Amino acid sequence: MLAIKENKILEVAQKTEGQTDNQAWLISRKHRLTYSNFGEILKAARRQRYTPSLFKKLSGSYDLIKVKQIQWGRQNEINGIQSFEKLTGAKVVRTGLWQEN
């Protein structure tokens, strides 16, 4: 198993703050199994059929800005954050990409 040192995890999280507005975030997601694409990977494995679009997604070749779900999230994120903070009394802290061992 490849382990990521904790200081490297924190460094990436700090450097990738801002997500789609941050080039480092886009680069850091390339060739990674992220939570957002893991379900699609499992489905492909069950079918034993790996489409070119799956490899394109994993290689980071898609322009995420054009994805409808990303656009919706960017337009509505602040409302969701404000509602969550009001409902829970918790403060949302913006962060970047978190890696896990």
Backbone as CSV, one residue per row, in Angstrom:
resi,resn,N_x,N_y,N_z,CA_x,CA_y,CA_z,C_x,C_y,C_z
1,MET,0.840,-1.188,0.000,0.000,0.000,0.000,0.882,1.247,0.000
2,LEU,0.524,2.186,-0.816,1.228,3.461,-0.837,0.618,4.381,0.210
3,ALA,1.436,4.837,1.123,0.944,5.727,2.168,1.345,7.163,1.841
4,ILE,0.447,8.073,2.133,0.716,9.493,1.923,1.025,10.097,3.283
5,LYS,2.133,10.800,3.377,2.504,11.419,4.649,1.502,12.516,4.992
6,GLU,1.218,12.641,6.296,0.205,13.598,6.745,0.531,15.029,6.331
7,ASN,1.804,15.412,6.373,2.150,16.784,5.981,1.862,17.025,4.502
8,LYS,1.989,15.968,3.670,1.681,16.079,2.238,0.165,16.200,2.034
9,ILE,-0.611,15.468,2.816,-2.073,15.560,2.747,-2.512,16.989,3.050
10,LEU,-1.976,17.565,4.114,-2.322,18.935,4.502,-1.865,19.945,3.449
11,GLU,-0.684,19.736,2.903,-0.154,20.629,1.869,-1.060,20.650,0.636
12,VAL,-1.474,19.476,0.177,-2.356,19.393,-0.997,-3.698,20.048,-0.694
13,ALA,-4.245,19.807,0.497,-5.527,20.401,0.871,-5.449,21.926,0.845
14,GLN,-4.346,22.476,1.317,-4.174,23.932,1.332,-3.955,24.489,-0.075
15,LYS,-3.124,23.814,-0.857,-2.795,24.302,-2.203,-3.955,24.181,-3.185
16,THR,-4.929,23.317,-2.885,-6.028,23.083,-3.818,-7.321,23.774,-3.389
17,GLU,-7.235,24.639,-2.408,-8.415,25.375,-1.954,-9.012,26.170,-3.117
18,GLY,-10.320,26.168,-3.216,-10.990,26.861,-4.303,-11.484,25.913,-5.374
19,GLN,-11.085,24.683,-5.300,-11.497,23.598,-6.182,-11.463,23.988,-7.648
20,THR,-12.599,24.044,-8.338,-12.566,24.228,-9.795,-11.964,25.560,-10.225
21,ASP,-11.838,26.507,-9.300,-11.183,27.782,-9.621,-9.671,27.689,-9.476
22,ASN,-9.169,26.536,-9.072,-7.757,26.367,-8.740,-7.143,25.295,-9.655
23,GLN,-6.167,25.690,-10.451,-5.521,24.762,-11.380,-4.860,23.595,-10.641
24,ALA,-4.341,23.844,-9.449,-3.705,22.777,-8.664,-4.733,21.704,-8.282
25,TRP,-5.964,22.099,-8.020,-7.032,21.142,-7.695,-7.311,20.248,-8.895
26,LEU,-7.424,20.868,-10.065,-7.695,20.100,-11.287,-6.575,19.103,-11.573
27,ILE,-5.336,19.549,-11.421,-4.179,18.677,-11.665,-4.120,17.555,-10.625
28,SER,-4.393,17.876,-9.376,-4.314,16.878,-8.303,-5.361,15.781,-8.445
29,ARG,-6.474,16.064,-9.090,-7.537,15.059,-9.274,-7.244,14.087,-10.408
30,LYS,-6.342,14.451,-11.298,-6.056,13.580,-12.439,-5.518,12.233,-11.966
31,HIS,-5.991,11.186,-12.610,-5.535,9.813,-12.369,-5.768,9.347,-10.931
32,ARG,-6.776,9.910,-10.269,-7.103,9.493,-8.903,-8.482,8.864,-8.866
33,LEU,-8.640,7.932,-7.983,-9.961,7.368,-7.719,-10.612,8.265,-6.675
34,THR,-11.455,9.182,-7.120,-12.112,10.110,-6.207,-13.494,9.589,-5.852
35,TYR,-14.045,10.100,-4.765,-15.388,9.695,-4.352,-16.399,9.985,-5.446
36,SER,-16.182,11.065,-6.187,-17.165,11.448,-7.206,-17.192,10.501,-8.401
37,ASN,-16.157,9.704,-8.612,-16.190,8.768,-9.744,-16.094,7.303,-9.319
38,PHE,-16.049,7.048,-8.032,-15.866,5.687,-7.554,-17.047,4.785,-7.890
39,GLY,-18.272,5.319,-7.809,-19.453,4.530,-8.140,-19.437,4.048,-9.583
40,GLU,-19.010,4.931,-10.470,-18.935,4.561,-11.888,-17.870,3.486,-12.122
41,ILE,-16.786,3.548,-11.379,-15.730,2.541,-11.491,-16.254,1.179,-11.025
42,LEU,-16.984,1.165,-9.918,-17.544,-0.094,-9.407,-18.542,-0.698,-10.396
43,LYS,-19.383,0.142,-10.994,-20.342,-0.352,-11.994,-19.607,-0.974,-13.177
44,ALA,-18.568,-0.314,-13.647,-17.796,-0.836,-14.783,-17.142,-2.163,-14.414
45,ALA,-16.636,-2.269,-13.188,-15.996,-3.508,-12.747,-17.009,-4.649,-12.683
46,ARG,-18.213,-4.349,-12.186,-19.254,-5.386,-12.129,-19.631,-5.870,-13.524
47,ARG,-19.701,-4.940,-14.467,-20.054,-5.294,-15.852,-18.857,-5.877,-16.597
48,GLN,-17.671,-5.660,-16.040,-16.402,-6.008,-16.691,-16.335,-5.351,-18.077
49,ARG,-16.743,-4.087,-18.092,-16.735,-3.306,-19.322,-16.285,-1.898,-18.961
50,TYR,-15.150,-1.511,-19.484,-14.545,-0.226,-19.157,-14.574,0.657,-20.405
51,THR,-15.434,1.647,-20.381,-15.653,2.474,-21.558,-14.555,3.524,-21.727
52,PRO,-14.349,3.977,-22.950,-13.381,5.064,-23.167,-13.721,6.310,-22.352
53,SER,-15.025,6.566,-22.157,-15.397,7.756,-21.385,-14.971,7.634,-19.922
54,LEU,-14.965,6.423,-19.376,-14.495,6.226,-18.004,-13.005,6.551,-17.917
55,PHE,-12.229,6.072,-18.874,-10.795,6.372,-18.862,-10.541,7.866,-19.075
56,LYS,-11.360,8.467,-19.888,-11.233,9.913,-20.118,-11.512,10.670,-18.816
57,LYS,-12.539,10.235,-18.097,-12.878,10.874,-16.823,-11.747,10.698,-15.811
58,LEU,-11.204,9.476,-15.728,-10.138,9.203,-14.761,-8.849,9.941,-15.101
59,SER,-8.603,10.174,-16.371,-7.371,10.865,-16.766,-7.490,12.378,-16.609
60,GLY,-8.694,12.851,-16.264,-8.876,14.287,-16.078,-9.013,15.035,-17.384
61,SER,-9.411,14.340,-18.438,-9.505,14.960,-19.759,-10.786,15.767,-19.956
62,TYR,-11.768,15.580,-19.092,-13.007,16.336,-19.211,-12.827,17.729,-18.627
63,ASP,-13.461,18.706,-19.242,-13.501,20.061,-18.697,-14.655,20.097,-17.703
64,LEU,-14.338,20.065,-16.415,-15.366,19.983,-15.386,-16.284,21.192,-15.365
65,ILE,-15.820,22.322,-15.837,-16.622,23.543,-15.825,-17.888,23.367,-16.664
66,LYS,-17.832,22.500,-17.659,-18.976,22.306,-18.549,-19.965,21.252,-18.041
67,VAL,-19.637,20.562,-16.971,-20.510,19.526,-16.415,-21.676,20.213,-15.700
68,LYS,-22.905,19.826,-16.057,-24.101,20.481,-15.511,-24.132,20.439,-13.987
69,GLN,-23.754,19.302,-13.415,-23.777,19.174,-11.958,-22.777,20.133,-11.295
70,ILE,-21.635,20.310,-11.922,-20.623,21.250,-11.401,-21.161,22.676,-11.489
71,GLN,-21.760,23.020,-12.622,-22.333,24.354,-12.794,-23.399,24.626,-11.739
72,TRP,-24.281,23.633,-11.534,-25.339,23.791,-10.535,-24.731,23.988,-9.149
73,GLY,-23.748,23.163,-8.817,-23.100,23.266,-7.511,-22.437,24.614,-7.296
74,ARG,-21.776,25.107,-8.318,-21.111,26.414,-8.207,-22.128,27.529,-8.012
75,GLN,-23.272,27.418,-8.685,-24.305,28.457,-8.570,-25.034,28.403,-7.226
76,ASN,-25.126,27.227,-6.639,-25.943,27.046,-5.438,-25.149,26.778,-4.167
77,GLU,-23.860,26.639,-4.252,-23.054,26.268,-3.088,-23.206,27.252,-1.933
78,ILE,-23.134,28.531,-2.222,-23.192,29.521,-1.140,-24.531,29.431,-0.399
79,ASN,-25.621,29.191,-1.127,-26.933,29.051,-0.473,-26.957,27.827,0.426
80,GLY,-26.380,26.728,-0.050,-26.315,25.516,0.759,-25.483,25.709,2.014
81,ILE,-24.355,26.385,1.858,-23.475,26.652,3.009,-24.200,27.520,4.032
82,GLN,-24.825,28.586,3.555,-25.542,29.485,4.472,-26.673,28.765,5.191
83,SER,-27.421,27.934,4.477,-28.517,27.182,5.097,-27.980,26.207,6.138
84,PHE,-26.906,25.498,5.790,-26.300,24.545,6.721,-25.821,25.262,7.984
85,GLU,-25.117,26.374,7.811,-24.598,27.116,8.967,-25.729,27.625,9.855
86,LYS,-26.791,28.126,9.234,-27.935,28.633,9.999,-28.628,27.503,10.756
87,LEU,-28.800,26.377,10.103,-29.498,25.229,10.686,-28.707,24.575,11.815
88,THR,-27.387,24.460,11.640,-26.567,23.713,12.603,-25.791,24.586,13.578
89,GLY,-25.586,25.853,13.217,-24.751,26.713,14.046,-23.268,26.455,13.826
90,ALA,-22.946,25.523,12.926,-21.543,25.214,12.620,-21.032,26.178,11.555
91,LYS,-19.730,26.359,11.515,-19.097,27.219,10.527,-18.417,26.349,9.476
92,VAL,-18.745,26.568,8.210,-18.125,25.828,7.112,-16.797,26.494,6.765
93,VAL,-15.765,25.697,6.682,-14.435,26.187,6.328,-14.112,25.660,4.939
94,ARG,-13.813,26.558,4.030,-13.462,26.137,2.666,-12.113,25.425,2.683
95,THR,-12.035,24.400,1.886,-10.808,23.614,1.847,-10.621,23.064,0.441
96,GLY,-9.563,22.338,0.245,-9.261,21.782,-1.065,-9.455,20.277,-1.092
97,LEU,-8.609,19.618,-1.848,-8.681,18.168,-2.061,-8.019,17.440,-0.893
98,TRP,-8.776,16.555,-0.255,-8.245,15.744,0.837,-7.988,14.330,0.325
99,GLN,-6.797,13.842,0.587,-6.407,12.489,0.203,-6.494,11.594,1.426
100,GLU,-6.704,10.329,1.173,-6.853,9.397,2.286,-5.947,8.182,2.064
101,ASN,-5.365,7.718,3.130,-4.554,6.503,3.079,-5.435,5.284,3.160
